[in-house]
Amino acid sequence: MAVNMIERVREQRPLIHHITNAVVMNFTANGLLAFGGSPIMANAKQEVADVTRLSQGLLLNIGTLHEDQVKAMIHAGKAANEIGIPVVLDPVGAPATRYRSDACQRILQEVKPTVIKGNAGELAHLVDQYVETKGVDSTGESDPEAIVRLVAEKYQTGAVCTGEKDVGCIDGEVFVNETGHPLLAQITGSGCLLGSLLTASLAVEGNSKDKVLATLSHYGRAAEQAAVHPDLEGPGTFIPRFVDALAGRVE
């Protein structure tokens, strides 16, 4: 299953429009290229709708949010909904401030995402639940299965909760991915890159649940492979090994 799904991405190289945070843009672009997609990143609200109409998928990531970007996300999201391409929303740090929380709701009122992807704290916040967070990281106890069900039901969308185990809910079906490695939590932007890869997978034909699960599995296995590379010395050397592994053979 994973082989077929990811090979489709590599054959079709879908163009994915990212309105994402400034911290991760280079890492995200290189990771998506390694996976098999093609990145484009435009932020000006005057052009985001046009760029979206040229693309096969749209990622909205609120990591370094500002007002013009919120407006740009809404313009782009509406364009994506009009032409029927997938939209992935990553509500980075949504519980951290009132502004972030309100911005998420503004986006969700006007844009219908295909999948909302976040950690337990971020997703719980979207359904008025509380999970302890520290900055943009989820640190408290949670029930990911219950959270993804609530998010999927409230917003009529797919939901993916990342963590030690990834838990998803697509079309009412809950599933779990157990691949991955703790080093992912020691580099900036690992979750943001995952949002990009999910968007690329959703842009090709196939069952949405299968595409999401295949992407989660490949992503986690790439981390596992990078972590046992003989030249690995820590998080710094993990990053290039991880990007290499994303480009490697699908198992």
C-alpha positions in Angstrom: 0.0 0.0 0.0 2.7 2.5 1.0 4.7 1.7 -2.0 1.9 2.4 -4.4 0.8 5.6 -2.7 4.2 7.2 -2.5 5.2 6.1 -6.0 2.2 8.0 -7.3 3.5 11.1 -5.6 6.9 10.5 -7.2 5.5 9.9 -10.6 3.1 12.9 -10.5 5.3 15.3 -8.4 2.3 17.4 -7.3 2.9 21.1 -6.9 2.1 22.0 -3.3 1.5 25.6 -2.3 2.8 26.4 1.2 1.7 29.3 3.3 3.9 28.3 6.2 6.1 29.6 8.9 9.4 31.3 8.3 11.4 29.0 10.6 10.8 25.8 8.5 10.5 26.9 4.9 13.9 25.6 3.6 13.6 22.3 5.5 10.1 21.8 4.3 10.9 22.5 0.7 13.9 20.1 0.7 12.0 17.4 2.6 9.0 17.6 0.1 11.4 17.4 -2.8 13.0 14.3 -1.3 9.7 12.7 -0.8 8.6 13.3 -4.3 6.5 16.5 -4.4 7.3 20.0 -5.7 7.1 23.0 -3.3 6.0 26.6 -4.0 5.7 29.2 -1.3 3.9 32.5 -1.8 2.6 34.7 1.0 1.4 37.9 -0.5 -2.4 38.1 -0.3 -2.5 39.7 -3.7 -1.2 36.5 -5.4 -1.9 33.5 -3.2 -5.2 32.7 -4.8 -3.6 32.7 -8.3 -0.7 30.5 -7.0 -3.1 28.1 -5.4 -5.0 27.7 -8.7 -1.7 26.6 -10.3 -1.2 24.0 -7.5 -2.4 20.5 -6.7 -2.5 21.0 -2.9 -2.4 23.7 -0.2 -0.7 23.7 3.2 -1.7 26.3 5.8 0.7 26.4 8.7 0.3 29.2 11.3 3.7 28.9 13.0 4.8 32.5 12.5 1.5 34.1 12.1 0.7 37.7 11.3 -2.5 39.5 10.1 -1.6 39.7 6.4 -0.8 36.0 6.5 -4.2 35.1 8.0 -5.9 37.0 5.1 -3.7 35.3 2.6 -4.5 31.9 4.1 -8.2 32.6 3.7 -7.9 33.8 0.1 -5.8 30.8 -0.8 -8.1 28.3 1.1 -11.2 29.6 -0.6 -9.4 29.2 -4.0 -8.4 25.7 -3.1 -12.0 24.8 -2.1 -13.3 26.2 -5.3 -11.1 24.1 -7.5 -11.3 21.0 -5.3 -7.7 20.5 -4.3 -6.8 19.2 -0.8 -6.1 21.7 2.1 -4.1 20.7 5.1 -4.3 23.0 8.2 -1.5 22.9 10.8 -2.7 24.9 13.8 0.8 25.4 15.2 0.7 26.6 18.8 -3.1 27.4 18.6 -3.5 27.2 22.4 -0.6 29.5 23.1 -2.3 32.9 22.6 -5.8 34.3 22.0 -4.6 35.7 18.6 -3.6 32.2 17.3 -6.8 30.7 18.6 -8.9 33.3 17.0 -7.0 33.1 13.7 -7.6 29.4 13.5 -11.3 29.9 14.0 -11.4 32.7 11.3 -9.7 30.3 8.9 -12.0 27.4 9.7 -15.1 29.5 9.3 -14.2 30.3 5.7 -12.0 27.4 4.6 -12.8 23.7 4.6 -9.7 21.7 5.2 -9.3 18.1 4.0 -7.2 17.3 7.1 -6.3 19.1 10.2 -2.9 18.0 11.5 -1.4 18.9 14.9 -0.2 17.6 18.3 -2.7 16.6 21.0 -2.6 20.1 22.6 -3.3 21.9 19.4 -6.1 19.6 18.3 -7.7 19.5 21.7 -7.8 23.3 21.8 -9.9 23.3 18.6 -12.6 21.3 20.3 -12.5 23.1 23.6 -10.6 20.4 25.4 -7.4 21.0 27.5 -4.1 19.3 27.1 -1.0 20.8 28.7 1.4 22.5 26.2 4.7 24.2 26.3 5.0 26.7 23.5 4.1 24.8 20.4 4.7 21.3 22.0 2.1 19.1 23.7 3.4 17.9 27.1 0.3 16.7 29.0 -1.6 13.5 29.1 -4.2 13.0 26.4 -6.5 10.6 24.6 -5.5 11.1 20.9 -8.3 8.8 19.6 -11.0 10.7 21.3 -9.4 14.0 20.2 -9.2 13.1 16.5 -12.8 11.9 16.6 -14.0 15.2 18.1 -12.0 17.3 15.6 -13.2 15.2 12.6 -16.8 15.4 13.8 -16.8 19.1 14.6 -15.1 20.3 11.4 -16.3 17.5 9.1 -12.8 16.8 8.1 -9.9 14.3 8.5 -7.7 14.7 11.6 -4.2 13.6 12.4 -2.8 13.8 15.9 1.0 13.4 16.0 3.0 12.1 18.9 4.8 9.1 20.1 2.2 7.3 18.1 0.3 9.1 15.4 -3.5 8.7 15.5 -5.7 9.6 12.6 -9.4 9.7 11.8 -10.6 9.8 8.2 -14.2 9.3 7.2 -15.0 8.1 10.8 -12.3 5.4 10.8 -9.6 5.7 13.4 -6.1 4.3 12.7 -2.7 4.4 14.4 0.9 4.6 13.1 3.7 3.4 15.4 6.7 4.2 13.2 9.0 7.1 14.2 12.0 8.0 16.4 12.5 10.4 19.4 15.1 12.4 17.4 12.2 13.9 15.4 11.3 15.8 18.6 14.8 17.3 18.7 14.8 19.1 15.4 12.8 22.1 14.3 10.0 21.6 11.8 9.5 17.9 11.8 5.8 18.2 12.3 5.6 21.1 9.8 7.3 19.0 7.1 4.9 16.1 7.8 2.0 18.5 7.0 3.6 19.2 3.6 4.0 15.5 2.8 0.5 14.7 3.8 -0.7 17.4 1.4 1.3 15.9 -1.4 -0.1 12.5 -0.8 -3.7 13.7 -0.6 -3.1 15.4 -4.0 -2.8 12.1 -5.9 -5.6 9.6 -6.5 -6.5 6.9 -3.9 -8.2 6.4 -0.7 -7.6 9.2 1.8 -7.1 7.0 4.8 -4.6 4.8 2.9 -2.7 7.8 1.7 -2.4 9.4 5.1 -1.4 6.2 6.8 1.2 5.4 4.1 2.7 8.8 4.5 2.9 8.6 8.3 4.5 5.1 8.0 7.1 6.2 5.5 7.9 9.3 7.5 8.4 7.3 10.6 10.5 4.7 8.9 12.7 7.3 7.4 13.4 8.7 10.9 14.2 5.2 12.1 16.6 4.6 9.3 18.3 8.0 9.8 18.7 7.3 13.5 20.7 4.1 13.0 23.0 5.6 10.2 26.6 4.8 11.1 27.7 8.4 10.7 25.0 9.8 13.0 26.2 11.9 15.9 23.1 13.6 17.1 20.3 15.9 15.9 22.5 17.9 13.6 23.6 14.9 11.6 20.2 13.4 11.8 18.6 16.0 9.6 20.5 15.3 6.3 20.2 11.5 7.0 16.5 11.9 7.5 16.0 13.9 4.2 18.1 11.2 2.4 15.9 8.5 3.9 12.7 10.3 2.8 14.0 10.0 -0.7 14.8 6.4 -0.4 13.0 3.1 -1.1 9.5 2.8 0.3 9.0 -0.3 2.5 
